[in-house]
C-alpha cells in the first residue's frame, strides 16, 4: 500500500505493515487517487451532511457501489421493458408441432 508522506499516515504503519510512504511530487504520483478521494468527499458532503465515524465503512461501500454502476443507470424494470419491446414476435402457429 502506497501513500504520500503526510504525517497523519505514519501511525497506520502499526496496523498496515506493508504501508510505504513515497514523495508527493506535487500530486503527480497519485493523480487518479486524489481525483477519486475528492469525488468521495464531494459525494459525502452532498448526500450525507453528517457522517459518523462508526458508519464510515458503510458510506464508502455505498459510494463504491454507485461509482461502479455509474455507467449503467437503468433500473431492472427499464431493462425488462426494453427487452420486451425489442423482442422478436413469434406466432403461435410457428410454435406448434406441424405433425400434430
FENVEN-V235008 format. One record per backbone hydrogen bond with DSSP energy under -0.5 kcal/mol. CO is the residue of the C=O (numbers start at 1). NH is the residue of the N-H. Records with the same first field share a line. If there is no record, write none. Layout:
BEGIN
CO->NH / NH
END
This chain:
BEGIN
1->20
3->22
6->9
7->10
9->12
10->13
11->14
12->15 / 16
15->17
16->19
20->3 / 22
24->27 / 29
25->28
28->31
30->34
31->35
32->36
33->37
34->38
35->39
36->40
37->41
38->42
39->43
40->44
41->45
42->46
43->47 / 48
44->48
47->49
50->52
52->55
53->56
55->59
56->60
57->61
58->62
59->63
60->64
61->65
62->66
63->67
64->68
65->69
67->70
69->72
71->73
75->79
76->80
77->81
78->82
79->83
80->84
81->85
82->86
83->87
91->95
92->95 / 96
93->96
97->100
END
